[in-house]
């Protein structure tokens, strides 16, 4: 089944485009012959953007986790710069 739609066709048959995305997965929309956007079910989108683990888990899995690395902030004043208009 074809999952590539020209933009004009996608606009005129948007309901069908959505139904096909729900039934068959991602649908690609082209503009001027170039693949431009993808329409996909919301659950699939959530799966793609959901982080695989939390920030805390990510930091704890670092090779530096548990090391004695001490990071201190430089307390000196920032340097002066001139901004030209």
C-alpha positions in Angstrom: 0.0 0.0 0.0 1.3 3.4 -0.9 2.1 5.7 2.0 3.4 8.7 0.1 1.0 11.6 -0.5 1.5 14.8 -2.5 0.7 17.8 -0.3 -2.4 18.8 -2.4 -3.8 15.3 -2.2 -3.1 15.2 1.6 -4.9 18.4 2.1 -8.0 17.3 0.1 -8.1 13.9 1.6 -6.9 14.6 5.1 -9.5 12.4 6.8 -8.3 9.5 4.7 -4.7 10.3 5.4 -5.4 10.2 9.2 -7.3 6.9 8.9 -4.4 5.3 6.9 -1.9 6.5 9.5 -4.0 4.9 12.2 -4.4 1.7 10.3 -1.1 1.3 8.5 1.4 3.5 10.3 3.4 6.5 9.2 2.3 8.4 6.1 4.7 10.6 4.2 3.7 13.9 2.7 5.8 15.5 -0.1 6.0 19.1 -1.3 7.5 19.8 -4.7 8.7 16.3 -4.9 10.6 16.4 -1.6 9.6 14.3 1.4 8.5 17.0 3.9 6.5 15.7 6.8 5.2 12.5 8.3 1.8 11.8 9.8 1.8 9.1 12.4 -0.4 7.8 15.2 0.0 9.7 18.4 1.1 6.6 20.3 4.0 6.1 17.9 5.0 9.7 18.3 5.0 9.4 22.1 7.2 6.3 21.8 9.7 8.1 19.6 10.0 11.2 21.8 9.9 9.5 25.2 13.3 9.4 26.8 14.6 5.9 27.4 15.4 6.7 31.0 15.2 9.6 33.4 17.9 12.3 33.7 18.9 10.9 37.1 19.4 7.4 35.5 21.4 8.9 32.7 23.7 10.8 35.0 24.1 7.8 37.3 25.2 5.7 34.3 28.0 8.1 33.4 31.5 6.6 33.6 32.3 9.4 36.0 29.5 8.4 38.5 31.1 7.5 41.8 34.5 9.1 40.9 36.1 11.6 43.1 35.9 14.3 40.5 35.3 17.7 42.2 34.0 20.5 40.0 34.2 24.0 41.4 32.7 27.1 40.0 35.1 29.9 39.0 34.0 32.8 41.2 35.9 35.5 39.3 33.9 38.3 37.6 33.1 37.8 33.9 35.2 39.6 31.4 34.1 43.0 30.0 33.1 43.0 26.4 32.0 45.8 24.1 28.9 45.4 22.0 28.7 47.5 18.9 25.3 48.9 17.8 
